[in-house]
Every structure is written in structure tokens, then in C-alpha cells.
Amino acid sequence: MSLFGKKSTLAPLLQAAKDGKAQDVRAQVQQGADVNQVDADKGLTALMFAAEYGKVEAAKVLLEAKANVNLATKKGTTALMYAALAGNMELTQALLNAGADHKVKDVNGQTAFVLAREKAKAQGMYADEQLCKVRDFLATLPA
């Protein structure tokens, strides 16, 4: 439910990606769903939902279906940024292998690396180990 009592519903492909239901994602794609459709509320694509929620298998189905890895929200956030912030190395690497541009900056001028670095920095000594691994990996990519 939203703040105003209206139930927020996602398109079936977006919901399947968010929930990590790879078979449902595949079925939606086979039925002709647009793999790059954008949610009206948050401005996220199915790939972004999968990345944000760490749904690797659903993301892989979308990548196989040629989802655009470099689409961004109005704030400039990409699927790679969501994967990096989630500390998901497997998904980060899959997105890069599919052509995600690690040099893209959001509206605040931050790349996926900078976002991961700042999140780890904010967490201090309690920084998530997986997040730190993604941050360190992204730091090795050419600027």
C-alpha cells in the first residue's frame, strides 16, 4: 500500500524480476514483454529491480534477452550501481560482461565504484564484506 491507500502494482515482468522468479521472467520475455520497460513510480527497469534486490538468476535471464544494461533512472542510477550498492559481486561482474559502463555517473557525479566506496565508508568498521569486495574490484577498473 502507498501512503494514500492505493495499492502499488508492478507490471508482471518487473514484479517477477524484483521477486527473483527467473522462470516467470523468462515466460514474460517469451510472451513479448519489453525487457526495458520502466516502472512509473520508481523509474526502474526489470534489470534494475533484479540488481537492487540481488536476484542474480532473474538478471541473467534479462541479460540473455538483451536488456539494456546502461539505462538509468531520472537520478542517473544504473543496474550496475544497484548491484554495487548491494555488494553483489556475481551480478556486478555479469553486468560488466554484458557491457555495463562503469564510468557512468549519476546526477551527483558518482560512479558505481564511488557509491560502493561511500557506502562502505559510511558503514565504517562494520562495512559489509561483500560490499568491500565489490568496491575493491571496481577500483581496479580503468578510470
N, C-alpha and C positions, 0 to 999 in steps of 0.2 A: 504494500500500500504506500502511496505517496503521502505527502503532508496534507493534501486536500481530499483524502479519502478515495482517490481514483487509483485503481489497480494498474500498475505499470506492467505492460506486457511487451515482451520482445518478439521479434519475428522468429519463427521456428529455427532457422539456421543460427541466428545469434544466440538463442537460448541453449541450443544443443552445444555450441562451442563453449559458452560460459560454463555449462554443466559438465563439459568434458566427455560428452557422449559421441565418440568418434563415429560409430555406426550411424547414428542419426544425422551427423554432419554429412557423412558420405551419401546417405539417402537423399538429403536435401539437395546436395550438389547434383546428384544423378537426376533429380526431378527438375533441374534447371534453376535452382536458387542462385541469385547473384552473389558470388563469394566476396564481393567488395561492398555489399550493401552496408549502410551506416545506420546505427540506432539513432532515432530522432532525439532522444533525451540526452545521452552522454556523448554522442558523436563517435562511437566506437564501431569498428568493423568486427566481424566474427573472429578474425585473427587476433585483433587486439584483446577481445574478451578472453580468448584461449590463453594468450600470453599473460594477461593480468591475473588470471586465476590458475596459472600453471598447468594447463591442460595440454600436455605435450602431444598426445596421440591425435586429439582433435585438430591441433595446429598443423600437424604433419599432413592430415587429410586436406586441409585448406591449402597448404603449400603445394601438394601434388596437384590440386585443382587450379593452381596458378593465381592464388590470391596475391594481390599487390602488397608486397612487404614494406613498401615505403609510404603508404598512405598515412596521413596524420590527422589528429583531431584538430579542432579550431585552435587549441593551445599548442599545437605542434608536436604532440606526443605520438610516438610511433609504437608499433608492436615490439620492436627491439627495446625501446625504453621501458615498456611494461615488463618484458622478460627480465631485463637487467635489474629493475627495482624489486622484482620478485626473487632475485637471486637464483634464477633457473638457468644453469649452465647449458643443459641439453637444448633447451629452447633457444637460448641466445645463439648457440652455435648453428642450430638448424636455420634460424632466420638469416644469419650472416651467410651461410652456404647457399641460401636461396636468393641472395643479392641485397639483403638489407644494408642500407648505407649507415655505417656507424658514425659518420661525420655530421649527420643531420642534427640541427639544433631546434629546440622548442622555442616558444615565444620569449623565454627568459634567457636564451642563448646557451642552453645546456644540452650536451650530448648524452647518450646513454651512459657513457663512462662517468661523466660528471655527476649525473643523477645518482648512479650507484655509489660513487665515491662520497657524495654528500650525505646520502642515507647512512652509509657505514660510519662516517664521521659523527653524525648525529647520535648514532647508537653507542659510540664510544667503545669502551672495553667489552660491552655486551653485543657488539656487532655480530650479526648472523654470519656464520662461517661460509655458507653458500653465497651470500651476497658479496662477501670479501673475495671469494674465488672468481666470481663474475667480474667484479671491479678490477682485480689484478689481471685477468685475461684481457679485458677491454683496454687496459693500459698498454698492452703490448702491440696493439694495432697501430698502423701508421697514422700520424695526425693529418 
